[in-house]
Amino acid sequence: MPCTGVLPLTRLDSFIRRLVAQRAVLDAAVDLLEGRGGSVLEMGLGNGRSFDHLRARLPGRRIVVIERDPKPHPACMPPCPDLVVGTFEEILPRAAELLPADLVLVHADMGTGDDQRNARLADVVAQGLEGFLPEGCLVASDQALPREVYKPLPIPDGIEPGRYHLYRVTRSTAAHIMVDAST
Ligand SMILES: C[S@@+](CC[C@H](N)C(=O)[O-])C[C@H]1O[C@@H](n2cnc3c(N)ncnc32)[C@H](O)[C@@H]1O
């Protein structure tokens, strides 16, 4: 009997949608970087696909990668000085020592099928990056980063809201006043 009506979303459909959203958001971020210098941070190397995409779209730009267990496709291993081996939990508290200070884009692709673990890790990452990232830095993430400092930017047309996220780091006026008052 032929299939009729609305087909259920399979895990294959969902995987493809996630990757289409990831590429669209990364390309949107690359467009926003036009004319701006600065380094990129890739959090989670995996197979190295998004690392490869970023280095192709941003030739000549430094891309530092954090990965606890680097086993990418052999053509996608970052050069040694730009690979920081360790967990996000270990590295982020040492960000000032281990990561470039001139970041203009962070890509965090860290999710698994475990929603609770994803939410916990997103919180650790959001908090760990918050004090380190310069104002104006873009953050593309597979997980929502629900903190005030991450201002959501529009997602490219055709991408389902919530599939992938794009933020710009903003500091509230109040935070600046507090910093100014203490100096
Ligand atoms: C979904 S994969 C990234 C896929 C990659 N974007 C690609 O295109 O191939 C997630 C990666 O994040 C790494 N990862 C997950 N949690 C981590 C953590 N807490 N610290 C460091 N790396 C982590 C995993 O080892 C895995 O390689």
The ligand as an ORCA input file, in Angstrom:
! r2SCAN-3c Opt
* xyz 0 1
  C      28.834     16.348     17.220
  S      30.540     16.135     17.341
  C      31.156     17.513     16.409
  C      31.035     17.275     14.930
  C      31.779     18.299     14.102
  N      31.143     19.600     14.194
  C      31.868     17.856     12.674
  O      31.370     18.589     11.793
  O      32.453     16.814     12.395
  C      30.849     16.633     18.993
  C      32.305     16.572     19.386
  O      32.410     17.251     20.634
  C      33.278     16.530     21.482
  N      32.870     16.830     22.850
  C      31.666     16.594     23.417
  N      31.658     16.976     24.698
  C      32.888     17.483     24.952
  C      33.487     18.071     26.093
  N      32.805     18.189     27.245
  N      34.759     18.502     26.001
  C      35.456     18.385     24.830
  N      34.948     17.838     23.698
  C      33.669     17.402     23.764
  C      33.061     15.084     21.120
  O      34.203     14.305     21.476
  C      32.828     15.156     19.620
  O      34.036     14.994     18.916
*
